[in-house]
Amino acid sequence: MIDIVGTKIGVVVGKVIKELDLADIFSIDETELTREYSQQASLYAYFSTLTADAERNVAMATMIMEQEYAIMDQEYRSDAVADDVKVTESMVKQAIISDKDYQKLSKNVINKKYYFRVLKAVADALEQRANMLVSLGAYLRHEQDMTGMNIRRRELDSSVDNLKNTIKKIRREDEDESVSK
């Protein structure tokens, strides 16, 4: 098993970068399952929101890169026509892709896609964490039932015993009344 203690990711919240420890996000305190259950939904919502924001940023960066490609395509073709040079599609594409400004935009898209995928992986892992919490809760309830440590079971047993004693008491009283008559 891989130990994630000390593994940190940076998340962008607004314009601030927060560093979060993955072990803090994914660890489960079995002694505080109620708290773990209540925090799970907010953790998932937090990362899902960040993921949606990152996905929008990928789309925006891609759109900007594509707009720049279209502008550069038009400029290269206009320059070629002015110079009376026959251009091919691959010549234009090669010139644009090798342009430093276009490369910066391309790297920006790559970085934003990477950030989006990391956040998506965290959100997906949080879904798995929710499933694990459900399974863990079921396992612990089963374990408590098997060891007789389940409070609900004792309350039920106690209620059944009280009902039996009450019925016996009523029967004895009925028997005593019929004997005395």
N, C-alpha and C positions, 0 to 999 in steps of 0.2 A: 504494500500500500504506500502511496506517495504521501509524505508529510507536508501539509500545506501551511504549517505554522511559520509565520514570518513572510509568507508570500503576500505581496501587496499589489493592489491595482489602483491606478489613478482614475477617478471619475470626475467629469466636469458637471458641476452644479451651478447653473447660471454662467457666470464668468470665472468661477472659482474652481480650482482643481483640489479635490479632496483625496487623500490617500487612505484606502481601506484595506484592512487585513482580512484575507479570505477565511482564515480560521475563525475570526470573530463572526463572520457572516454565516458560516456553515456549521459551526459546532452546535451540538444539542446538549443542553443540561437536563439529563434525565430526572433530576430531582425537582426541576421546575417546569414540568411539561405544560402546565396551564399558561405560564408566561410565554413559553416557546410557541404554543398554539396561537396566542394572541398577537405575537410579534410577526409570525409567518406572513400573514396577509399584507401587513404594512411593508415588510422587506420586499416581498414580491412586487407590490405596487410601485415601490420606490425604484427598483431596478427596471421594471417594465416601462416606467415613464422615461427613465434615462435612455433606455433602448429605443423607444419611439423617437425621442429627440435626436439620438445619434443617427437613426435611419433617415430622418428628415434632413439632417446635415449632409448625409451621403448624397441624397437626391439633389440638394441645392448645389453641392460642389460639382456633381456630375453635370448638372445643367449649365453651370458657369463654364466648365471645361468644354462642353459641346458648343456653347455659344462662341467661345474663343476659337474653337476649331473652325466654325462656319465663317467667322470674320477673317481668320487667317487664310482660309481656303479662297475666299473671294479676293483678298489682297494679292496672294500669289498668282492667281489666274489673271488678275488685272495687270500685274507687273509683266507677266509673260506675254500677254497680248500687246502691251505697249512696246515690249522689246522684240516683238514679232517672232516669239519662240513658241514652238509647238509643245504643249504640256500634256502629260499623261496623268491619269488618276494617281498612279503610284508615285510619280514625281512630287505631286502636291502633298500627298500623304506623308512621304518621307521628309519633305521640308518642314511640315508642321510638327511632326513627331520629334524632330531633332531640334526644334526651337526651344530655347531655355525657358521662356515664359510658359509655354505649353507644358513643358516637363514639370515645372513647379506645380501647375494646376493638377497634372496627372498624379504626382506624388501626394498632393493634398487629398485627392480622392482615395488613393490607396490607404493612406493613414486613417481617414475617416471610416473606410470600410473595415479596417482592422479593429478600430475602437468599437464600432457597431457589433462586430462578430464577438468580441470579448464580452460586451454587455449582454448580448443575446445568450451566450453560453452561461453566464451567471444567472440570468432569468430562467433559463431552462433547468439549470441545476437547482434553483430554488423551488421549481415545480417538483423535482425529484425529492427535495428535502421535505416538502409538504406531504408527499406520499409516505416518506419514511416516518414522519411524525405520526401519521395515522396508524401505520403498521406497528410502530413502537408502542403507541398507546394501547392498541389491541393486545399486543404481546404482554405488556405489564398487567393489564386487567386479567388476562388469562393466568399469568403467574400468580397474581394475588388470589384468584379463585382457587388455584391448585394448592396454595399454601395456607388457605383459610384466613388470609389477611385482608380480604375484601370487606370493607365496612358495610356495603350494601347487602352482601350475602349474610353477614351476621345480623343485620337489621331484619332481613327477611326471615331468617331462622328464628329470631327472637319473636317476631310477629306471629309466626306459625305456632311456636311454643305457647305464647300467650293465648292464642285462640284455642288451642287444644286444652289448656288449663281451664279456660273459661267454660268450654263445653263440658268438661269433666265436672266442674263445680256445679253447673246447672243440672246435669244428670243426677249428681248426688243429692242435690236439693230436691229434685223431683222424686227420687227414690225415697228420701227421708219423709217427704210429704205423703207418699202412697203407703208407706209402712205405718205411719202414725194414724192413718184413716182407717 
